[in-house]
Amino acid sequence: MKKKWFMLMFTLMLSMVLVLAACSDEGSDSEEADDETPDTEDEATGDSEASDNVIVLNNESEPTSLDPPIGNDQYSYDVLNNMGEGLTRLAQDEAVPEPAMAEDWDVSEDGLTYTFNLRDGITWSNGEPVTAQDFEFSWKRLADPDTASPAAQHSYWIAGAEAFNSGEGDEEDVLVTAIDDQTLEVVMENPTEFFPSITAMPQLFPTHQETVENDENWAGSIDTIVSNGPFKMVEWDHDVRIVLERNEDYWDAENISLDGVQYEMVDDPSTAYQLYEDGTLDIVNMPADMKETLVESDEAFVAPRAGIEFQRFNVNEEPFQNQKIRQAFNYAIDSQIIVDRIIQGNENIADGFVAYGFLTPGGDDFRDVAESHYPYDPETALQLLEEGMAEEGYDELPTVTLSYNTSDEHSIVAQAIQEMLVENLAVDVALENSEWAVFMEAQQGLELQYSRSSFLGGYNDPINFLTNFTTDNPMNRTDFSNEEFDALIDASYEEEDADTRFDLLLEAEALLMEEAPFVPLYFYNHTFLYKPEVNNVVRHPVGFVELKYASLD
Amino acid sequence: MLKFIGKRFLWMLVTLWVIITVTFVLMRFAPGSPLDVDDVGMSEQARANMMAHYNLDQPVIMQYFNYLKNAVTFDFGPSMVTRSREVSDMLASGFPASLQLGLVTLVLAVISGIILGVLAALRHNKMIDYVTMFIAIIGISIPNFIQAMLFIQYISTQFDFFPTAQWGTWRHAILPALALASGPIAIIARMTRSNMLEVLTEDYIKTAKAKGLSNFQIVVKHALRNALLPVVTILGVLVASIFTGSFVVERIFAIPGVGQYFVESITNRDYPMIMATTIIYSTIFIIMMFIVDVVYGIIDPRIQLHKKEE
C-alpha cells in the first residue's frame, strides 16, 4: 500500500523537479544570450537601448527559407535582403538600382548583353571571395528544375533559362557566363532595360557554391549559412529570433550605422503591438483593428506598397462574359468607402491596375501618367448593366456569387460590396468563403465566378503587373484572353527604347481596364509604427525592408 | 503483466496504422495543395518542378507507401512550407518549450484542482464551496485565449515581473501556464468535489471515523484515494493535449512550441508535417491511455489488468 503511494508521489516529485530543471536551464541560456543581444528587460528600462544600437523588428514568422531561390516570400526576404546582396541594390531615396556587388556594368548596343564588373575585395562571411562564378552557379541553380524553385520565373529573363527550367534545354545553354573571377556576362532573352532592378531581387542573390553543394539544407542552420551582405547572422533561435550584426568585411561597412538587427518572430499582431508598447520592438505592423487611430499617430510610417486588392471575374462564366456588365460592377463599387471605413490605412483607391511607385523614363509615376478609370458612378453603372443585359437577352441577371478566403477583413469588405451592388444595381450577390488552400485551388482552376484577389509586385517595373493578364499566365485566373493585349505586352518585351516601351505599357493598361476582367479596389500601403529614435528604415513600394541605411538616435 | 504490455503494444501499432491511413486519405481528399499556399504566381513549369521535387507527381498509392516508410523510420523529410528545415528538426526544437509549458500547466492544474475540489467537498454548501466552484465555472467558461489576452493587457503591462510575451526564463511560463491550466483546474476541481462528496458518505469512512482516525488521515488515506480514480481517467487525455502544445496560447504569448505545427500544417497542407504531428499526438495519447490503465491498478487493486489468467 504505502509503496504504491510512494511511487505516485515520487512520479509527481520527479515531474516537478524536471520542470524546475528545465526552466532554470532555459534561464541560464538566455543569460548567455544577454551578452550579445539586447534583453527585453534592458529595453524596458529605456536607456541601454540606444547604446545597444541594435534595431529590433518583428518578422512575424520563421523564414520559409534563407536560401535565395527557395524562400520567395516576405518572411524570408525581409531577412535575406539585409544578410545578402545581389549585383545591385535599390537606392535609399528611390527604388532605382545602384551598384552593389557589381561596381558597374555595360550593356551592348542591342540591349541584349550585360557585362557586370564585380568589386575588388568582396567576400563571403566565411572569408572566401565572392566571384562571378558564384553568380553563374546561383542563377543556373535558380533555373535548374532539380532546385524546384518557386521563383524560377525570375531567371527566365536570361536566354536559355526557361528552356532549362522546363527540362527541354541544357544547363550549358543558359547564357550566363563568368568570363573571369570578376566579370559576369549575361545574355538576355529580350532587351530588358530594367534588368539591373531585377538583379537587386533576393531571388537573384549569389550563393556560395561549395556550401550549397555540400549541404542541400545549408540555409536552415546558423552553422552552415554563408552570406555576403551588410549584416551577418550571429544567432538563430528557430521560431524565436534571428540576430544579425554588422558585417565588418562588407565593402560599404563604414556607411552602416547600426551595430546589428534583431528580428523577433511574433505571429499575433496584438501581442506584437504590446511588445512595441513595452519597448521590446522598435518597429511593428499596425494591428488591423487599430489602424484607424494609429495612422494618425506621430509614430506612424505609412507609404505606398506595390500591391493591389481587386476582384476577378471569370470572363467565360455568365453573366461576366459581357463586358458592359463587368464595367457596370466597376462603376457601382465605391472603393473610397472601403478604404475609409474598413481598411483605414490611408490607401489610394485603385483607378487602374498598376500600383503607385513605378517611374517612367521621364521620372514621373506611371500611375499619375496613366488614365484614371471607373470613378464611382452609380448612374453609369445602372445604364451599362441594362445595356449589357439587353445584349445578352437577360430579363434577370444570373445568380452571382462573390467568393473570398476566410478572414474577418475580407468578410466585411465583401458585405460592403454586396450592399453597394444591391443599392446601385439591384443585384443581390451571394457571398461564399472558404479556407485559403481550398480557395486558391478553386480560383486557379477557374471555378470561381467572381472572387477576391490580391497581387504584390516583385520587381521594379509596371510589366510586373500587366503581364499577369496575358493569355494563360498563371496569375490570370479570369480566363481573360485578348490578342491585342498579348501583342502589346510582347512588343513591350522586345522594345529597346524605354519611352516607346512605356507608351506600349500605358496602352496595354488602358486596354485592360476597358476590357475589365476585374474590379480594382485599392492599392496597398505599408502601415508600420516606428519608435521616434528609428531613422532611415527604407521601404520602397517593391522589394523588402532595407536596413543598411538605418540608424538609431 | 508482460503479456498484457505486449498485447497492448501490438494493438497500439494497429491503431497507429489505422490513424495514419485515415489521415492520409482525408488529407488527400481535402482540396488545395501545399504549393498554393504562398500565392506568388509561380510559373507552370516551376510548379511542375516542385511537384516532382516533393514526389507529388507520383501515383497516390506510391505516395501512401512512401508515407508508411517515412512513418516507420521517423524520417518525414523537409517541410513543404519551411523549406530548408526537416520536419523532425522543427518538432525537436519546438518540443522543449511545449513540454516545459505543459509540465508547469499540468502540475498547476492537478495540485490546485485537487486541493480546490477537496476543500469544496469538505465545506460542502458553505462559503468555500461556493467560491471555489464559482472560480471553477469562470475557469472553464472563459476560453483560454481570452484569458491570455486579458493577462497580457492587465497583468504583464502592470507588473514588470511578468514579461509581456515570448519565451526564455521561468517567468515567461507563468501567465501562459495559468491561462492553459484554468480549464483543467476547473474540470479536476469539480470532479474531485463530486467524487469526494459521494465517497464521504460511504460506510468505511464512518468506520474510519469510529476508529478515531484524524480528519486528515481520513481524507487523504481513505476518501481521496477513491475519489481520484475518475480524475486519473481524464488526466490521460489532458496530458496528451497539454504536452502537444496549445496553438492559440502559444501564438498569443509568442512561444516557440509545437502547437502551431498541429494547426498550421493543416491549413498549409504541409503533408509531411501533418503526418508527423498526427503520429506524435496519437502515440502520446495511446501511451497515456496505457499508463492510465496501469495507474488504475495501483490506486484500486480491485481492478485487474490481466483478468482470468489463473
Interface residues (C-beta under 8 A of the other chain):
Chain A: K4 M7 L8 L12 S15 M16 L18 V19 A22 C23 S24 E26 G27 D29 S30 T40 E41 A44 E62 P63 T64 S65 L66 D67 I70 G71 N72 D73 P145 D146 T147 A148 S149 P150 A151 A152 Q153 Y156 E162 N165 S166 N217 W218 A219 G220 D237 H238 D239 V240 E264 M265 V266 D267 D268 S270 T271 A272 Q274 L275 E277 D278 T280 E435 W436 A437 V438 F439 M440 E441 A442 Q444 S454 F455 G458 N468 N473 P474 M475
Chain B: A30 P31 G32 S33 P34 L35 D36 V37 D38 D39 V40 G41 M42 S43 E44 Q45 A46 R47 N49 M50 A52 H53 Y54 P78 V81 T82 R83 S84 R85 E86 D89 M90 S93 G94 P96 L99 Q100 L103 V104 L106 V107 V110 M149 I152 Q153 S156 T157 D160 P163 T164 A165 Q166 W167 G168 T169 W170 A173 R251 I252 F253 A254 P256 Q260 T267 N268 R269 V295 I298 I299
